């Protein structure tokens, strides 16, 4: 089961920018399902559906491309964002300014990263995902980097 993963939803056209977001999430210890890392030979629709259903949360990356695809009834982005919303764990990231987010997602505050410096160590990214981090820690436990940090801190205070 993959209930300790974050499912990353995006439009293929935004893959370069999404990889930067993926790297930033991984750097912070989040286990992330990224469909481009699926192995060949699997039935991709079944894998996507299973990982989506089992995911702890859905991070949807809104752009002009993903908004357009989400307005199409058969689009995966619409399906993925809807599942995140139904779980109560939809975390939108907006990578372009001036977007009109489709219903019923527009009432969920997005992390605006249109001017984000894609440095994985940028503290602005931490501030933008603080709710995801707080919910994860309260419901799922410590993230990988937090475990290491707390062990180091404990070791330093014990000496």
N, C-alpha and C positions, 0 to 999 in steps of 0.2 A: 504494500500500500504506500502511496506517495502523499499522505496527508501532512507531511512536514516539508512540502515544497511550495514555492511560489510559482504560479503559472504565468508566463510572460506572453501577453497578447499584443500583436502589432501587425502592421501592413508590411509586406515584403519590400516595398519601395523604400521603407525607412530602416532597412536592416543595418546599415552602417552606424546610424545613430543609436539604434536599439542595442547593438553590441556594446556600445559605451555604457549604456544603462545596465546591461547584463554584467559587465565587468565591475561596475560600482556596487551592485547588489552582492555579487560573489565576494568581493573584497570585504564586505561588511558581514560575511558569514551566512548569508541567506542561501539555502539550497534552491536553485532555480531550474524549472523545466523550460528549456529553449528548444523549440521544435527542429531547428537546424542541426541539432546534435543527435537526432534519431538515427539509429543504424539502418543501413539499407536492407531491404527485403521484408520489412514489417508492413503490416496493413496500417498505414499512417492515420487513416480516419479513426480506426478503433483505438490506436495508441493515444491520439489526441483526446478523444472522448473520455477514455479511462483516466488519463492524467488530469484532465480538467475536472472530472467529477471527484477525484481523490485529493485535489490540491487544497492546501490550507487557505490560500488567497489567490486572487487574480490581479495582476498589475497590467492594466491596459494602457498602451501608449497611443495617445490621441494625436493625430496629425491630419492634414487635409486628405491624405490617402486612406487612413483608417476610418475617419468620419464618413467618407464616401462609401467605403465597403460596409460599414455598420448600418447604413441606411438601406442596404440590399437585404431583402428578407432571408436569403439563403447564405449570407456571409458568415464565416467563422468568427470574425471579430464580434459581431452581434451576439452570437451564441456564447462566446467566451465571456464577454462583458455581462451578459444576462446571468450566467451561472455565478459569477463573482458577486453580483448584486443580490441574487437570491440567497447566497451564503452569508450576506452581510459583511463581505470582505473583498470589496472592489476598491482597488487603489489606483486611481487614474493618474497618469503622468501626461502632461501636455507639452509637446516639443515644438509647437508653432503657436504664435499669437493670433488672436482674432478668429478662432474657430467657433463654430456653433455646434456644440456637442449634442448628439441626438437624444431624444427622450428615450427611456426614462433615466438616462445617466447624467444629464446636465446639472442635477441638484447635488451631485457628489463633488466636493471640492477637489480639484486636480492640483497636483504639484506642478507648478509652471517651471519648466526647464528649457524654455526656448532660448534663453541667454546663458544657460549653464555652461561653465567651463568643463569640458569632459574629462577633467583630471579626476581619477578615481578617488583621490584623497581630499577632494574639495569638501569643506565642511558645509557648504550650502546644500549639497545633496543629503547629508545627514539630517539637516533641519527639515527638508522637504519630505523625507520618509519617516519622520519621527513617530507618527501614529502607527504605521506598519510595524516598526521596531517595538514599540510599546506593547501592542497587542500580541505580537509574536512572543516576546519575553514573558508576558503574563499568562499566556495560554499554552505555549509550546516549550518554554524554558529558554535557557541562554543560547545565543548564537555562537558559532564556532569561535569567532574572534573575541567575544566576551569571556568565554571560558579561559582562553589563554591569558587575557588581560587580568582576570581575577586571580588566577594562579600566580602570575608574576607579582601582583600587588600583595597577595597573602605572603609570598616568600619574602618580599622586601620588608614587610611589617613584622614578620616573625624573627628577623635577625637583629 
